[in-house]
Amino acid sequence: DTGLHASIAGTVSLDRSCEPPRLSVSALTAPSEPAAAPPTVGDIVTCRVIRINPRLASLEILCVAGVPLREPCGGLLRREDVREFERDAVLMRDSCRPGDIVQ
């Protein structure tokens, strides 16, 4: 994947008047707009990896069902949940790194 990923969800704008051109992202939600409720079991979430240890990754949940949270909340990705086969052979350091965005 050679795409560019922003650390916030929002509208992309490209300013070609600078050299090199500048790409910026404006946040989707304004303070007056409702934000997503905290996640519940079964929700699809978008997260940023914060820390990794051999058994799990600590996450910061950013969006629930595509709707950004006002404030990120914490989450965990266990080694057993990374894939459906050979779960005991998963190495967290090979699966993700701090700063990665996962869904």
C-alpha positions as CSV (number, residue, x, y, z in Angstrom):
1,D,0.0,0.0,0.0
2,T,1.6,3.3,-1.1
3,G,-1.2,5.5,0.0
4,L,-0.9,8.4,2.4
5,H,-2.7,8.0,5.8
6,A,-3.7,10.9,8.0
7,S,-3.7,10.7,11.8
8,I,-7.1,12.5,11.9
9,A,-10.3,11.9,9.9
10,G,-11.5,14.8,7.8
11,T,-11.5,16.7,4.5
12,V,-8.3,16.7,2.4
13,S,-7.1,19.9,0.7
14,L,-4.1,20.3,-1.5
15,D,-2.2,23.7,-1.8
16,R,-0.2,23.7,-5.0
17,S,1.0,27.3,-4.6
18,C,3.9,26.0,-2.3
19,E,6.9,24.1,-3.4
20,P,6.6,21.2,-2.7
21,P,2.7,21.1,-2.7
22,R,1.2,21.0,0.8
23,L,-1.5,18.5,1.8
24,S,-3.6,19.1,4.9
25,V,-6.6,17.5,6.6
26,S,-9.3,19.4,8.4
27,A,-11.1,17.5,11.1
28,L,-14.5,16.2,10.3
29,T,-16.3,17.0,13.6
30,A,-16.7,20.5,15.0
31,P,-17.3,20.9,18.8
32,S,-21.0,21.4,18.1
33,E,-21.4,18.2,16.1
34,P,-22.2,14.9,17.8
35,A,-19.4,12.4,18.0
36,A,-19.5,8.6,18.1
37,A,-20.5,6.8,21.3
38,P,-17.8,4.7,23.0
39,P,-17.4,1.3,21.3
40,T,-19.3,-1.8,22.3
41,V,-18.5,-5.5,21.6
42,G,-18.8,-6.2,17.8
43,D,-18.2,-2.6,16.6
44,I,-15.7,-1.9,13.9
45,V,-13.1,0.5,15.2
46,T,-10.2,2.4,13.7
47,C,-7.2,2.6,16.1
48,R,-3.6,3.8,16.4
49,V,-1.0,1.4,17.9
50,I,0.6,3.0,20.9
51,R,2.8,0.3,22.5
52,I,3.7,-3.3,21.7
53,N,4.9,-6.1,23.9
54,P,5.2,-9.8,23.1
55,R,1.6,-10.7,24.0
56,L,-0.4,-7.6,23.0
57,A,-0.5,-4.2,21.5
58,S,-2.0,-1.1,23.3
59,L,-4.3,0.9,21.1
60,E,-5.9,4.3,21.0
61,I,-9.4,4.0,19.5
62,L,-10.0,6.9,17.2
63,C,-13.2,6.1,15.3
64,V,-16.3,3.8,15.9
65,A,-18.1,2.6,12.7
66,G,-16.3,5.4,10.7
67,V,-17.4,8.2,13.1
68,P,-14.5,9.9,15.0
69,L,-14.6,10.0,18.8
70,R,-14.2,13.4,20.5
71,E,-11.5,11.9,22.7
72,P,-9.6,8.6,21.9
73,C,-10.2,5.7,24.3
74,G,-7.9,2.8,25.0
75,G,-8.0,-0.7,23.7
76,L,-5.9,-3.9,23.4
77,L,-5.1,-6.2,20.5
78,R,-4.1,-9.6,21.8
79,R,-1.7,-11.9,20.0
80,E,-4.5,-14.5,19.7
81,D,-6.7,-12.0,17.8
82,V,-4.2,-11.0,15.1
83,R,-5.1,-13.9,12.8
84,E,-7.3,-17.0,12.7
85,F,-4.6,-19.7,12.1
86,E,-1.4,-20.5,13.9
87,R,-2.4,-18.1,16.7
88,D,0.5,-19.2,18.9
89,A,3.1,-18.4,16.2
90,V,2.1,-14.7,15.9
91,L,4.9,-12.3,16.8
92,M,3.5,-8.9,17.7
93,R,6.6,-7.0,16.6
94,D,6.2,-8.5,13.1
95,S,2.4,-7.7,13.0
96,C,2.3,-4.0,13.8
97,R,4.5,-1.1,15.0
98,P,3.8,1.9,17.2
99,G,2.0,4.6,15.0
100,D,0.3,2.1,12.7
101,I,-3.4,2.5,12.0
102,V,-5.4,-0.7,12.3
103,Q,-9.1,-1.5,11.9
